[in-house]
Amino acid sequence: MFYKKLFSLVLVLFLILGIVPVVFSQGKPVRGGLYNLSDYEKLTGKKISRFNEAPILAELVRQGKLPSVEKRLPEDPLVIEPVEEIGRYGGELRSAALGPAAFSDIEHAREFYFFRPDSQGKGIQPNIAKKYEVSRDGRTVIVYLRKGMKWSDGEPFTVDDILFWWEDIILNNELTPVKPTRWMPGGKLAKFSKIDDYTVRITFAVPFRPIIGILGYFSTGQNQFYVPKHYLKKWHIKYNPDANKLAKDEGLDAWYKAFQFHSDVGAAGQDPNTPVLGPWVLERRTIERRVYVRNPYFCAIDPAGNQLPYIDRLVVDIVGNTEVATMKLINGELTHGGLAVGGNMEDFTLYKENEKKGNYRVLLWTSSLPSEVAFGFNRNHPDPVLRKIFQDSRFSRAMSLAINRDEINQFAYLGTGTPMQATVHPSCSFYKEEWGKAYAEYDPKKANQLLDEMGLDKRDKDGYRLRPDGKTLAITIPYVEGAGIRGVKTVCELVKSYWEKVGIKVALVSEERSLYVTRGNAGLHDVGVWSPDRMLELRCFIPGMTKWTPNYYGIGWAVKWGLWWDTRGKSGEEPDRETKAFFNALDRWYLSVTDKEYKKRAQEAWDFQARNLYLIGTVGMVQCPVIITNKLRNVPEKVIWGDDLSWWNTTKPEQWFFKP
């Protein structure tokens, strides 16, 4: 019944807004599928009336230190259908991170969203929330929570935790000076209202079709849509007049900095007492490792009534570089890898040669990315000469034509990918084949002609082109290893050689992730280098959350223009006419109502990228080698792999287990 009702609700929205809806399974439960218990029982005819728990939790219950599992679960728990079989409790997942603030392979699995995309990226499934409804005019969304659901410290999770995030974080100018564009369709902030403790209403000024993608992504994760009000309010000036004093007692100079410190539950999170809703909670962190333990109040069970997760602990080793992490992986010291460590096709032979010694298996998963590595020149560069060069789209076209994508495919991805331009995923309903081919052929002669036409036809004694001010035209390519950007080092080395062949002097520098992000946010890079992810249809349609957003995390090809767009001209710098038209086209697309409007406006918007190459793509949809220790089960053999599907979350790590 849930799927029939959910489908009908989704159908209403999508018929109004012109997208073909996804039909969820109404027959046998899907392996790895997510269900509300009440719907699972109706679907299977099986009654789950008894719940079980991990032995370490059962002992705490026996000692009177923890309520019974029946009291810890919500009234209608989430049911996760195992990929292979009912698992068993115990064990430790071990992964590695390349720095104290860098994510490891497993830490994305701690993120917990209101809904979760399915393993193929074709729809969303229940998760934190049970269901949602959309009004016929597409302006109102009602989301239903799980009654009796609790934070990891046992306190109730209610709509108040959503309203606290909205009213006291998003609407607070000290915590959120620039409001997230995804919650401002039509230029007006959404309105959140409480129907009851477990039902929230979101109202928009205009019909807002992107809400489907927003609900099933990290945009509804902790700190993005909800926070533990009961824990954090003492650091908020609205609730504690002495919040500034409290912050100073903790060594911080303002209340909002202390609030941000205690609310952080990511890889850099420091406070082990901050409650979460996900399957594992931080226990401790040192300079050498981070340790997470099971959340005793986690809301999910398996079909046998066993509270999830099966696995007791996550341990993240902090290592100095990729080489050390790779050695730990192939020596069998890590239980899995494919994102922060592993995942590079150029190391496939190394992984396979060590399978027996490392006691693991290598799976090949297909990347969701139309381009694994993309380059975006900084069109707001602080150097006025470079800024003018980079704002001339002939430069990006020339740099794209100078790239030998077939060679990159062979060297970095063993020929498993598709050479193409950076654009949306070819599976998008509005995709135009010409976008993937735009300036993507290898034509260094044409590249040289374009650069000469720009007036960059003079050379120095070493053969490099001269800028209009007489200096050598030199750029630095920064890149980050261990961030899930597959083949980034090899690709950057090859691109350096291609660009130097057309007269651009290039330096390569490997940067630690936090430094890269800091410099990128400040607009200091010559060129941004990252994966242009979030290009599946539900994802690329979320305002302000793709790499084509000029000031968004990763590439940052025009930070000041992005700020201007975000603030509707109140801050930042006004873009050139062509880029402003691109922004306007995206804004119109987000407000599409009919199917005809949706497709037409999408094509109008993405034509700008094909014409101007704000991002330059390389090779996409490659095969990704993922390493799984042999005893780890309930891991699917095939998935679409990428940020679009929340990385490891798409495999439901809560139901992974170790089989002797």
N, C-alpha and C positions, 0 to 999 in steps of 0.2 A: 504493500500500500504506500509505503514511503516513496518508493521510486515512481509509482504511478502519479502520486500527488505532486512530488517534486518535479517530475517531468512536465506535468500540466502547468505548473507555475512557471517553470523555465520557458515552456512553450509560449505562454502568454507574452512574456517579456520579449522573447526572440521573434515572435511573429510581429509584434509592434515594431521592434527595432531592426528586423531584417536579417537575422543570422539563422542558419539552419540549426535546430537544436540537436543535442546529443541524447539518445535514448539509453538510459541506464538499464542494466540487466534486471529483468523481472522474473527470471527463472531461477536456475541453480546459482547459488552464491559464487561470485567470481574469485579466483585465487588472488589474495592480496587486496580484496575489496573491503570497503568500510561501510558499516551498517549501524543504524540505531538498533538496540536490542529488541525493542518492540516490533520493529519492521523485520528484523532477522527471524524472529520467532514466527511471524506470519508467513514469511517467505519459505521457511523450511518446515514448518509444522512442529518444530522442536522447541520445547520449553526449557529455558535455562533458569533454574530456581536456586541453585547452590553455587556459591562462589568460593574459589580457592586463592591462596596467596603464596608468595615465596617463603621458604623456611625461615629466612632471617627476619621477615616481618611477622610470621606466626609466633616466633619466640618473643618478639616485643609485645605482641598481643597477650601472650601467656604471662608476661611480667607486668602487665597492666600499664605499659608505656605507650600503647597505641590502641585505638579503637578497633573493633573487628572489621574485617574486610567489607562486610555488608554495610557498615556505617561509613566507610570511607569512599565507597563508590557512589556515583549519582544514581538517581532513580531509573534512568534509561541509559545505561552505559553504551559506549562505543564498542562495537564488535569488529575485530579484525580477523578476516578469514585467512588462515595461514597459506603461504605460497606452496608448501609441500605437506606439512603435517603439524599436529599439535606438538609444541615443544616442551622442553623441560627447563626448570629454573637453574640459575647459577652461571658463573663464569665472568670473564672480564674481556671487554673489547679494548684493544690497544692500538693507538694511532699516533702520528707524529705531526708536529706543527713547526713551521720554519720561522719561529719568533714568538715572543711572549704575548703578542696581540693578534697573531695570525690564527685563522681557523685551521683545525685539523680535519681529517676525513669524516670523523663521526660527529663533530659538534653541530653541524647543520641538522642532525637528527633530533637535537634538543629543541629546535624551533617548533612551535605548535601554533597552527593557524586556525581560523574559524572554519574553513573548509579546506580540503586538500585535493589537488589535481590527481586524476587517475594516472596510471603508469604510462599511458599513451598520449597524455595531454589533450584528450578529447572531451573532457568535462571535469566537473568538480564533485566531490563526495563529502558527506558529513564528517566532522572532526570535533572541534570544540563545540560548535553549534549543531543542532539537530536538523534544522531546515530553515528556509527563508521563503518569503512571499514578496512578490513585486506587484505594485498597482498597475492598472491597465494603462495609465498615462506614462508609466515608466519613471515617475518622479519619487516614488516612495518604496522603500525596502523595509520589511519587517524581518528581524532575525530572532530565532528562538534558541535559547541556551538550554543546557541540561540542568534540570532542577536537582539541587543537592550536590552539584559539582563543587570541589574544594581545591584551594591552593595547596601547594606542597607542605605548608605548615598546618593544614587542617582548617583554615578559615574559609568561609563560604566565598565562592566566586559568583558574582551577580552583575547585573547591568550597571550597578554603581561603579564597578571597576572600569567599565567602558566610558561612562560619563565623566569620571575623574580624569581619564586620559584626554577626553575631548575638551571639557570645560576648564580644567586646571593645568593642562600641559599644552595642547594645541592652541587654545585661545589665550594662553598666557604669553605675553610678548617677550618676557625674559627667557623663558624656556624655548619658545618657538617664534623667533622674530619674523621668519618667512614662513608663511603657511603652505602646507603641501598642496600642490596643484591638483592632485587626484581627488581632493575633497572640496574643490572649488569649481565645479562645472558651471559654465556660463559666467564665470568671474565672481560668483557668490558662494560663500561658505555653506556647506551642508548644515542641517539642523538635526541634532540627536535628541531624542526624547524617550523617557522611560514609560513603558506601558505597565509593566510589573517587574518584579525582581529578575525575571528570566526572559523578558521580551523587550527588545529595543527597536525603535522606529528611527529610520534615517530618511530625511526628506531633502530633496534637491530642488533647486530653482528651475531646472530644466530636465527633460527626459535624459537619463544617464545610463546608457548601455554599458560602459566599461565596468560597472559595479560587479558584474559576474566574475571578471578576472581579478578584481580587487579582493573580493571575498575569499578567493582560493589561493592567496599568495602571501608572502611575508608582510604585505601591507596590512594584514590583519593578525600579525604576530604580536608577541609581547613588546611593549613600548611603541608599537605601530598602530595598535587598536585597543589595547587593554593593559592595565598595570595593577599591582596589588595596592589598592588605596589604603587598606588598613595598616600596611607596613610603611608606605612611603610618605604618608601625609605629615608626619612629624618633621620632615625636612622641607615642607612646603610652607612658604610665608603666609599663605591664606589660612592655614590650619594651625600654625604655630608662630605666634608673634616673635618668639625667640629663635627662629630658624637661622638667622644670620649668626647669632652667638653659637648655636650648635655647630654650624659649619666651621666657624673659626676654631672651636674646640677640637675639631677633627683635622685642622690644618688647611682648611680651604677658605677662600676669602669672600664667598657669597653663598647664600642659601641655594641658589639654583645649581651651583657646581656640586654641592653636596647631594642635592636631589639627583642629579645626573649620575654621580658616582654610585649611589645606592640602587638606582634603577637599572643600571647596565647588567644584562645577563648574557652578553655575548662572550666571545673568546677573551676579551679584555676585562670582563667583569671581575670585580674584586671582593664583593660582599657575599659570603657563602650563606648568609641568612635571608637574602632576597628570595621570596617565594616565586615559584614558577608553576605552570600548568603542564609542562612537557614531561616526558618519561623519566628524565634524569635531572638531578639537581646538583649544583656545585657543592662539594664537600670541603675541598681545600685547594690552594694553588701555591706553588713555589716558583723559583726561577727555573727549575728543572722540569716541572710537570704540573698538570691540572688533573684533578680527580673528581669524578662525578659518581653519585650513587643513585639508586632507584628512588623514584618519587612514590612514597607509600600511598598517596592519594590519587595516583594517575587514574584517569577516567575510563580506560579501555580494558577489555577482556578478550579472550579467545572463545571459540564456540563451545569449549568445555567448561567455561566459567572461570578460567584461570586469569587472575588479574595480571596485566602486562605492565612493564616489559618482562621478558624471561631473564634477560641478562642483568646481573647485579651491578656491575661497575663499568665505567669508562675511564681509561687512563690515557692521557695525552702527554707524550714526551716532547719537550722543547729541544729541538736540534738546531745546529748552526747553519746547515746548508743542505741542498738537495742531495748531494752525494752521500752524506751520512744517512739521511732518511731512506734513500734508495737501498743502501746496504742493509739497513735494519729490515726493510721490507723483504728483500730476496733471501735474507738469512732466517726468515720466519719469526722475527721478533715482533712484528706487527700482525694484527689479525686481518687487516684489509687495507686496501689503498686504491686510489683511482682519481682523487681530486687534489688534495694538498700534496700527496705523495703518490707516484705512479700515474697511470693514465696516459702516458706519452707513447705513441705508436713507434717512435724512433727507438724506444727501449724494449720493444716487443720481444726481440730475440733474447735479450738479457733475462727478461721475465720467464720466458719459456725454458731456457737452459737451466734455470734454478728452481723449477717447479718441484722436483722431487726433493732436493735438498731443503728447500724452504717449506715443504709440506703444505703447498697451496695450489689452487687452480687459477687459471687465467680465463676470464670471461671477456668477450668482445661486445661492448655496448655501443649503440649508435648515437653520436653527438646530436643534440638538438640545434646546434649553431649553424647558420648559413655561412659564417666565417669564424674560424677558430681564433684568429688574431686579426685585429683591425688597427689602423693607424688614423689618428685625427689631428691634423695640424692646428696649432693654437691660433685661432683667428683674432684673439685678443692679446696677442703677445706684447709684453712690456717694451720690447724693442720696436720702435715705430717702423723701421725698415723691414724687419721680418713680418710684422703685422700686415703691412701692405702686400708683401709677397704672398703670405698665407691666405689672405682674403681674396686673392685672385684665383678663381676656381680652375684656371688653366694650370696652375701649379699642382693642384691635387690630381687633375687629369693626367698630367705628365708623370707624376710620381706613380700613379696607378699603372700607366702604360709601360713604365720601366720595370715592373715586377714580373718575373717569370713564375707564374702560378703553377704550371705543370711541374717545374723543377722543385718548388716548395712542396707540392703534394708528394713527390717521390722521396725527397730527403727527410722531411719532417713527419710524414704520415704514411710512408710505404705504399703510396698510390691508392690508399683506401678512401680518399675524400673527393670532393667535387670543387675544382677551381672555379671561383665565381666572385662577383663583386659583393660588398657588404650591402645587405638589404634585408627585407623581411623573409621569413621562411617560405620556400616554394609551396608548402601545403596551405598557405593562406588563400582564402577564397577569392581575393582580389589581386593575387600575384600576377605580374606581367613578366614574361620570360626575358624581355629586354633589360630588366633591372639587373638581373644576375650577370648580364654580359656587358654592361655599360663600362667602357674603358678598361675592360678586364683582359683584353688580348695582350700578348707580349709584343710590344712595338717600340723598342728604344729609339728608333729613327723618328717616329712621330713625337715621342716624349721630348727629344732634343729640339725638334721644330717648335713645339709649344713654349719651351723655356726660352728659346731665342726670340720668339715673338713677344715675350714679356719684357724684353730688353736685358735679359740675363745672358747675353751672348759673348761677353768678355771673360777671359780666363786668367788665372794667376800662373806663376811659373811652374806649378805642379799640375796644371790642367784643370783645376777647380774653377767653377764659375765665380764671378765677382758680383757682389751686390751693387745697387745703384750708388752707394756711398764709397765704393772702392774696396771694401773689405771682402775677404773670402766668404762665400756663402756656405756656412758651416752650421750643422744642426747636431743635436744630441738626442739619441733614441734611448729613453729609459725603459726598463722592463722589470717585471716582478716574477720571480720563480716561486713555485709552491702555492699559487693562488688559483689553480685550476685552469690556467691559460695554457692549453696543451701545445707543446712544441714552440713556446714563445722564444726561447733562446736561439734555437736553430733558425726560426723564421726571421728574427731580427738580424742575425748574422748574414743571412742571405739577402735581405732587403738592404742592408748596409752596402753590400757589394753591388747590387743593382743600381742603387741611387748614386753611388760613386762613379759608376760607368757613364752616367749622364751628367757628371760634373758637380755633384753635391758632396761636399766633405761631410762625413758622418762619423760621429763617435758613439760607441755603445756604453751604457752604464747599467749595471744590475743594482736595483734599489730595493731596500727592505720595504715591505708593503706600507707600513705606517708613514714612512718618509715619502714614498711615492704619492700617497693619498694627500698628505699635507701640501706637498708642492703642487699637485694637480688642482686642489681646491683653491690654492692661491693664484692659479693661472701662470705658473712659472715654467712649465715644460715647453719645449719646442714642439713636441708631438706627443700625444697620449697614445698608449699602447695597451689594449685590453681586449677581452672577448666581447663582441657586440651581441650580448645575450638578450633574452626576453623578446624573441622575434617570432614565437608561435602566436597564433591569432589572438588567443585570450590575453597574452602577455603584452604584445606590442601595442595593444589598445588601451593600456593603462596610462593616463597622463603623467608625464614627469618621471617615468620609471624605466626608460630605455636609454641606451648609450647615445641615441640621437638627441636626447635632452642635453643641451650644450654644457650645462654645469653639473651633470649627474656623475656620480661616482664611477671612476674608471678611466675615461678618456678625456673628458673636459675640454672639448674643442673650442669653446667660447664661453668661459665662465661668466663674464660680465654681461654678455648678451642673454645668457640663461637667466641671470638674476633679473634683468629687465623684463623678460618674459614672465617669470614667476610673479613679479610684483606689479605687473601691468604698467610698467614704465616709471614706477616710483623710485627704483634703485637700478644700479648697473648702468649699462650703456646701450643706447638704441642701436639695433643691428642695421646692416645695409639693407637695401630695398628687397633684394632677392631672399635673404634669410628671414626677414620680417614676413614676407609672403609665405615662406615655408611654415613658420610658426602659426600664422593665421589659418593655413590649410589644415594643419593638425588640429587646431581648435575647432574648426568646422566639422572635421571628421568625428571628433569625440561626441559631438552633439547630433549626429545622424539619427534619423528616426526610421525611415523606410529602407528596405533592402537596396533599392536603386541609389538612394543618397549615400548609403554606407560604402558601396563599391566605388561609386564615382568619386566621392571625396577622398577615399583611401588612395585611389590611384593618382588623384591630383596631388596629394601630399607626398607620396613616395616618389613621384616623378622628380621632385626637387632634389632628393638624395641622388638619384641616378644622374641628374644633370650637373650637380655641384660637388658631389663626393665629399660631403662633410666627414664621412668615414670612408677609408679605403680598405676593402676586404682582400682576403687572400684565398683560403681554401676552407670549405665547410663540410658538415655532415660526415665527419671522419669516423673511423672505428676507434674505440677507446679501450685499451686493455685494462681491465679491472682485476685486482688480485684479491682473492678470498681464501683464507685459511681453510684447509679441507674439512675440519670439524664444524665449521660454521654453516648452518643450514637455514632453509627458508629464504634463501637469496635467489631471486629470479635469474634465469639464464640469459634473458634478453629484456632490455628496457631501452627507452629513449632517455638519454643521459644529459643532464644539463641544469643550469640555473632555472630555466623555464619550468622545470618540474621539481624544483627544490632539491636537486642532487640526490643524496642518499634517502631522503624522505620518500621518494617515489617507490622505494623498495620496502617500506614499512619496517625499519629496524627494530621496532618494539617487538616484532614477532620472530626476529632472528633468535637462534639458540645454538648451543654447542652440543653436538651429538658424538658420543664416545666412539 
